[in-house]
Amino acid sequence: MGKKLPDELLASLNEFISSLMGLHFTESRIDDLERGIGLAAKDFGFEDEAAFVSWLRGTQLKKEHIERLASHLTVGETYFFRDSSSIDALEREILPELIESRKDSKRIRVWSAGCSTGEEAYTLAMLLGRLVPDIESWNISILATDINARALRKASEGVYTAWSFRETPGWVRDRYFRPAGEGTYRIDPAIQKMVSFGYLNLAEDIYPSLLNGTNGVDIIFCRNVIMYFSEAVARAVVKGLHDSLVDDGWLLVSPAEAVRSIKGLFAPVNLGGAIFYRKSAAQLEVTPQQELVLRPSAPLPPAQAAAEPRIEPAAPPEACPVAAQELVPREFLAEAAGFFAGGSYNEAVSLLESLTGEQRGEDGALLLARAYANMGRLEEAAKWCEGASAVNALNKASYMLLATIRQEQARGEEAVKNLKKALYLDQDFVIAHFMLGKLLMPGGAANEQAMRHLRTAHKLLERKEDDELLPESDGMMAGRLREIIASMLKGSIDG
């Protein structure tokens, strides 16, 4: 590394990096920032680090710039079957319990958030491959995301050196890998296809979301990631991870991160020395305002409605009959939307199902479908989508949501059918073009159709401002989707 950067410059750089990508270096880790900037400067062609910092701060950075910078500022320390105590807890307790509870639905979702070069995600695939009987008949999704696009490319290739097996039992390499030449090993294709890799910035992107597969997750691994964030960003990230999990879902973070932002959202569980955190509705704190609207109640069993609306009209019916009849459902819908936004899906469901169909309307039915989807109860979510479509066959949002649910259920043909219905109603429906492109992309004759839909979506996005929110996108902005599609069209990993 060249000359040490002045303390004042490092401090201002730290603030800039935090605002740019949510990363924050504490005083004890400021040397890591300086080291990473030194490596990044050389990568970007700068001999002088101060000049590089000046260029960073004065340039409109593109997504590829941020990805290159992130690759030097985050450390991807990982290997197969890392942390034997956590692996044992998964293999002996968590996964067998989960598999038994899902023997009817045969659906399991796992997310490796901050997956680096993929060793952790593939380890989870190997564990599930060993434990799940007749795995071919199951719908198992292992999502692996990271901010480091270079690491994601390596992960998707599935080729590793001996360094990735440095503390791994010998049978793992013997059973799941084949020599690939020059001291490298290629992972078994059956394990490789169980994992999908994608770019996701935990500090900026939206989750849970049906669009990126971060909803209704059973287990989330997020080790050595939260420590990179400022306290405010860390709280938001942990809340997003909490909302992405099903009730009783599991979160694993590194021991150094365990005390940050976890309290009040998760219950710690010691499994043979490994500390996991379990989401529990009982852990959530209800605000006084919410208590005025809903009385505490147990989660609803499937498809069972709550008892009665829990608030009374503001005035007797004879005083203002029309106002009372209209105001109560609107207040209920607003409260339900608030519960949904806060990740309190059981409360949203209870409130919405207490209404009549007329009071709930199409918007309430679709919100109910989204709540069920985020709880991992996909059939119930699909039922409410279909109900909304039956009431109004011209509601494109219901077809879009149903398509996303069917995609999660590995019912691709039905997903494509519903996306085409949405596009029939609105040929400029950006998200529908994007989703259809992703669904058709895997290859064959459909690949050109996929490219056509992606190019159409990209062209439609050129008319929009970067910060414009896209309808039915779970809060995605036009600029972010434009970047994702551009990467897909270039053959890069999608977001």
N, C-alpha and C positions, 0 to 999 in steps of 0.2 A: 504494500500500500504506500502511496506517496505521503506528502506532508499531512500531518493531522489537521483536520478541519477545526476552526475556532469553535469554542463552546457555543457562542451566540449563533453561529451558522448552523451547527448541529441541532440546536433547540428549535430554530425556525424551520429547519428541514423536517424535524420530527412532526411539527404541527402540520406542515404541508402534506406529508405522507399520510397522516391521520385523516385529513380532510379528503385526500384523493382516493384512498382505498380502505380506510377504517383501521389501518395498522398503527399501533402505538408502541414505542419503545420506552420502557421504564428506565430510570436512572441506572439500574444495575445491568441493563442490556443496551446501553447507548453505544458501546463498542461494537455490538452486532450491527447496528445501523451504519456506523462508519465503515465497517468491513464490507457490508453488502453494497454500499454506495461505491466503494472503491472497485469492486468487481463489476458493478453495473456500468460505471464510467468507461471501463475498458471495453465492455461489450458494445456500448454505444459509440465507441471510437474516440473517446476523450482521454487525453493524457493527464489533464489537470482536473481533480475532483471538484474544486470550487467552480470551475467553468461549467462542469457538468451539472452541478446543482443549480447554477444560474440559468442554464438552458432549460432544465426541468421546469423551473418556476415561471419561465417566460414563454413556454410553448403550449399550444393547444394539444395536449397529449391524446393520441388515439388509443383504441383498445389494445392494439398490439404493443404499443409502448408501455402501457400499464402492465400487461402480462409479462413482458421482458423484465421490467423493473421488479415485479413481484417475485419472479423466479430467483432473484438474488437476495431478497429481503426475508424470505421465508425458508426455513430449514426443513427439508423432507427426510427426517430421520425415521426410517421405517424398514422392516424386514418381515418375512413370512413367519406367522405364528408368534408374533411379538407379545410379550407379557403373558407368561404361561399361566399365571393365576387367573387372569381375565378369560383366557381361552378355556381353562378348565371349568370356570363358572358357566360359561356359555354352553359348553358341551355336556355338562352333567346336570345343570339345573334350568337355565333360561330357555335354551332351544327345545329340550324335550317337553317342557311345560307348554311352550308356544305351539309346537307341532301337534301335541295332543288336543289343544283347544281349537285348532284350525283343521281338524281332520274332516270336517264337513265342508267348509268353504274352500279348503286347500289353497289358501292365499297367505303369503308371507311377504312383508316388505322391510328391507333393511337399507339404511343410508350410511355411507361412509363420507362424512362431511370434512373436507380437508384431506383427501385420499392420497395426495402426493403421487407417487409412481405406481400405486395400485396394489401393493403387497397386502395391505389390510383388507381391501375389498375381496381380493381373490382368496384370502384366508377364510373369510366368512362364507364364500361360495363352497370351498372345500368342506367346511364343517357341515353346511346344510346338505351337501351332496352325500356325506357319510350318514347323516342322521334321518333324512326324510325318506320314508319308504315310497316306492313307485313315484319317484320325483318327476317323471315325465308327465304325470297327470296333474301336477301342481302348478299354480301360477305364482312363481317366486320371482320377486324383483329385487335386485341389489343395485342400488344407485350409488355411484361414486363421483364426487364433485370436488373441484379445487379451483383456485384462482390462478394457478400456475399452468399455462397451456402447454409448456414444454413437458412438464411432468405427466400431463394427461396423454400426450402423444405417446410417450414411452409406455405408460400404463396400458393403453389400448393395443399396442403392439404385442405385449405379453412376453417379452424377451428379457431375461435377467442374467446378471453375473453372479458369481459365488458370493459376493458381498451381501446380496439379498437373502442368503441362507445362513448368515454368520452365527445365529443362535437358534436355528431351526432344526427340529428332529430330522434325522437322515431319511426316514421313510417318506417325508413330504416330497422331497425332490425326486426320489426314486419312483413314486407312484404318480405324480401329477406333472412331471416335466420330461422333456426329451432334449438331448444335446442339440444345439443349433450352430455349433462351430465357434472357434476362437474363444473358448471358455464361457460360452453363453448357453442358456437353457430356455426353451420355449414351453409355455404353459399348455396343458391339455385343452384342446378346443372346446370340450364339453364344459369345462370350468370357465373358460374365457367368455363363452356366450351367455353365461348367467349374469354377467356384470355389464352395466351400461355406464359409460363415462361421459361427463359433461362439465362445462365451465359454469361455475356458480360462485358469485362473490357474496359471502355470508353477510358482509357489512352493507350491501346495497341491494341485492336482488330480493325478490318476493318469495317468501315461504311461510306457511304451507301454500302450495299451489298445485292444482290439477295439471297445469300445463307443463311443469317441470318434474312432476312425479314426487313431490315432497310432502304429499298429504297422506294421512292414514298410515304412518310408518310405525312398525313394531319395535325396531331397535335402531338407535342412532349412535354411531361412533364419531366422536369429535375430539380427538386427542391432540394436544399441543397446538391448538388453533386459537382458543379463547384468550390465551396469554398474550397474543399479539394485539389485542384490541384494547382501546381505552375503556374505562369503566362504563361509560354511557353506552358505547357500542356493544360491549360484552353483555350488558343487561338486555339490550334489544335482541341480540343473537340468541341468548338462552331462552328468551320468551318465544322467539320464532321456532326454535327447536322443540320447545314444550308444546306449542300449538300444532306442530307437525306430527306429533306422536298420538297414537290411539290411547285411550284410557288404559292404564296399567302398562304402557309402553316403557321401554328402558333407554336410558342415556348413559353412555360411558365417556367420561372426560379423564384427562391425566390428573394425578394426585395434586399437582401444583395449581390446577385450575379449579379444584373441587369446591373451594369456599367462595368463589366469585359468582355472584348473581344466581346461585342455585336455590338459596333459602326461600321457602314459601311456595316454590313451584314443584319441587321433587322431594321424595322421601329417600334418604340414603339407605342402602341395603348392603350389608357385609356378607359376601358369599365366599367363604374360605380365604379371606384376606383381600379379595378384590372388591372395591367399592363401586357399585352401580347405583344409579339414581332412577327411581321409578315414578312415573307420572301418576298422580292420584287426584281425582276430583275433590277429595277431602282436603287436599293441601291448599287448594285455591282459596284466597281470601275474597269475600264478597263485600263490596263497598256498601255503605249505608243506603245510597240511592238505589242500588240493585235490590237490597232487602225490602224496600218499600214496594217493589214490583213483584218479586218472586219470593215465596216462602222456600226455605231449604227443603229439598226433596231428593230422593234417591234417583239414580239414572233410570231412564225408562227402559223397560224390556222392548225387544224388537216390535215395531209397528203398533205399539200401544200408545194411545193418546193420553195426555194429562187430563186431570179432572175437569176443572172449570176455569174460565178466565179469572185472573187473580186481582183485577182492579175493577172498581165500580165506575159507572159514568159520573162525570163531574157534576151533572145536574139531573134532576128527575126528568124522565122522558117527556112528560107533558109540558115542561118548561121549554125544552129545545130538542124535540125528537130527532130531527135530521142531524143536527150538530153532534148529538150524543152517539148516534149510530155510526157516523163517519169518524169521529175523533178516536174512539176506543181502538178500533183496528189499526189506525195509523200509529197510535202510540205503541201498540203491541209490536208492530212491524219495526218501528224505530228501536225499541228496546231489544228485539231479537237481533237486529242488525248490529247493535252495540255488543251484545253477547258474542256474536259470531266474530266480530272484529277483534275481540279480546281473547279469542280461543276457547270460550266457554260454550262448547257445542251442545252439551247436554241441556244447558239452560235455554239455548236458542231453540232446540227441538221441542222441549217441554212447552215453551211459550207459543210456538207456532202451531203445534198440534192441538193446543187448547182452543184455537179459533175454528170457526166453521169454514167450509171451503170458500164461501162468498166473501167472508171477512179476510181470509188469507190471500186470495187472489193469485194471479200468476207470479208476481214478485215474491210473495211469501212461499209459494210452492217451490220455486227455484232456490230460494235461500235455504229452505228445508233440505232440498236435495244436496246443496253444497255442504251443509252441516253434516249430514249423514256420510257424504263422501270423505270429509276430513276425519270422520270417526272410523273410517275403514269399512263402513256398512254399505257396500256398493249396490247391492240389490235393492235396498230401501231407497237409496239415492236415485237409482234408475226408475223406480216406481213413481217417485214424485216428478221426475222429468217427463215421463210418459203421460202423467196426469195433466201437467201443464200443456203439453202438446195437444192432448185430447180436447182441452178447453179452447185453445187457440192454435190452430194448425199453422198460423203465420208467425209464430214466435220463434225467431231464429236462435235466440239464446238457449231455448230448451233443447234444440237439436245439437247445438254446439256442446252443451254440458253433457248430454247423453252420449255423444260421440267420445268425449274424453273419458267418461266412465267405462264405456265399452272397450276402449283401448286398454285401460288398466286391467280389465278382466280378460285380456288377450282375445277379445272378440273383434278382430280387426275388420272383418267384412261389414259388421253392423256399424262400426265406427265410421268407416268410409261412407256408408249409405247415409248416415245422419249428417255428416259434413257436407255431402252433396245437396241434401235438402236445405241446409242453411245457406249454401251458396246460390241455390235456385231462388231463394228469397232475397238475397243481397249479393250480387256479383262482386262487390267491393269489400266484402267481409274479410279483413286482413287476417285475423286469427284463424279463420276457417281455412283459408289458403295455406297458411303456415302449417297447421296441423295436418292437413291432407298431404302436403309435401313431405312432412316427416314420416307419415304412415306409409306412403308409397315408395319411399326412398330405398329400401333395402336392396333393390336391384331388379333385373329382368326387364320385361317390356314396360313395366310400370315406372321405371326410373325416369324416363323422359317426361311422363306425366308429372312426376314429383318435381322435376326441375321447372316445369312450366308453372306449377302452382307457386313454387318458391320465388321465381322471377316475378310473377304477378304481384305477390305480397311485397316484394322489395320495391317494385315500381310504385305501388300504392303508398308505401311508407315515405317515398321521396317527397310527397306532397305535404307531409306532416312535420310539425316542429318536434325536436328531440324530446322535449318534456311533455308531449301530449299523451295522455292516458288512452290506451286502446280499449274499446268496449269488449267485454267478456274475456279479459286477459289476466284477471286476478291482480290488476294493478301494474302491469308491465307498460313501460313507456315506449314510444315509437322509436326513439334513438337506440334503446337497448335491443329491441327486436331486429332493427335494421342491421346492427352489428352481428347478431346471431346468424341471420340469414346470409349475410355476406360471407361469413366463415363457412357455412354449409355449402354455398355455391362454389367456394374455392376448394372444397374437399377437406376442410378442417373439421375438428371436433365441434359438434353443435353444442348450444348452451342449454 
